[in-house]
């Protein structure tokens, strides 16, 4: 089975270590798009309580 790299569209065999990406570079470009919110999952936003230091809720 072959797929196309979601970043550069090159053909990538299923057994490649970076599958579905063709290279570590394309994998990192994709990660950067998630980190900068260029990619988003559709739906209502999820609101989390404000977090204080070391993951503790401000009320504790």
Buried (B, 14 or more C-beta within 10 A) or exposed (E): EEBEBBBEEEEBEEEBEEBBBBBEEBBEBBEEBEEEEEEEEEEEEEEEEEEEEEEEEEEE
